[in-house]
Amino acid sequence: MDEQREDPRADAEVEVRYRTVQEFLTAYSRNISGGGLFIRASQPQALNQKVLVRFTLPGLDHRFEVLGVVVWSNTSPRSSFPAGMGVKFLEITPEDVKLITEFVRSVGAEFPAPKKPKEKKA
């Protein structure tokens, strides 16, 4: 599977409260970037489900409230990755992106592999 991430990310286990159309839930994140986060959940939401996520990050006196969409999920906790869902941020302020990006850098971000240029055919 090709890497889809564009933003650096960092491991971050923080409590995340999220709201779907049907319910309010609480879980923990696994990692975060300025573009989204992974939420560990035994019953991830369906793909394309919109969720409102609320969380704080260690060392920051700021509560984030961001609208996102589930872009992938893992329902099998037996795989090498825990059960949960990847949430892409849809509506996030530039200030919140900056705060998250600074947090990611401060804790030692993992950068996605550079995209390989397409080879030109001779």
N, C-alpha and C positions, 0 to 999 in steps of 0.2 A: 504494500500500500504506500502510495506517495505521501510525503509529508505535506500537510495542508496549512500548517501554522506559518504566519508571517511575522509575528511578534515574539520577542524574547519572552520566556516564561520562567517562573521560579516555583519551587515547591513551597506550598503555603497551606497549612492545615488550620483553617479558620471556620468558625461557625457561620453557616449561610442559611438565612431564612428565605424561602422562596414561595411565591404565590402563583398558582395556576388559576384558570377560570373556575376550577372546582374546589380548591382547597389551599390551606397554608401548610407548609412543611418546613422541617428543620433538618439539616444535614451538615456535613463537613466537606470542605474543598480538598482537593489534592494538589492542584497547582493553579496559577493565575498568570495572565498577561494583560496588556492593555486592550486586547481584543476579546478576551473571554476567560472562562474558568472551567475547570472540571469539578463536578460535584459528585461525591461518592453517595450512591443511593441504591438500596437493594431493589427498588422498583423505579427505574428511571422513567421520566416522562417520554411521551412519544416524540418522534422526529417532527420538527416544525412547530412544536408546541411552544407558545410564548410563555415566558415566566418573568416575574418581577423578582429580582434578587436583591437582598439587603445583607450587607456584611461590613465589618470593620477590619482593618489590617493592623498587625502589631506595630506599635510605635507611632501610629497616626491617630489623632483625635478627630476623626472624620467618619461619618457613616455614609457608605455608598448605597445608593438605591438606583438600580439600573434595569432597564427592560432588555431582555435577551430572548434568544430562540435556541431550542435544542437542535444542534446540528449533527450530533452522533450520540449513540448510546451503547453501553455494554451491559447486557443482562446476565452474562455468565461470569460469576466470581471465580470460576476455576481457571480462567485465562490468566496471563501474566499481569493483567491490569485489573483493578477492582471494578466491581459493578458500579455503574454510574452513568453520568451524561456530560457531554461537552456542551457548554452554553456560550454562544457567540453574542457579544454585546451589540444591541441594535441602537438603543438610545442612551448615550452616555455623554456627559459634558466634557469638553476639552480639558477642563481643570481636573476632572476625575481620571481621565486617561493619563494625564501628566503625573498625578499622585501615584497611580498604580505602576506606571512605568518606572518612576523613581524608586518605588518600593522594590520592584523586581530587580533593578540594578543593584540596590543596596544589599540584597540578600544573595547575590551571586546568580545571575540569570543563566539559563540554558538557552543558547541561541539556536534557531532552526538552521539546518544545513543549507548552505547557499544553493540556489537553484542552478542546475546545470544549463549552460547555453545550448541551444539546439544546434546540432551539427549541420553544416551546409553540405548539400550534395554537390559533388563535382560534375 
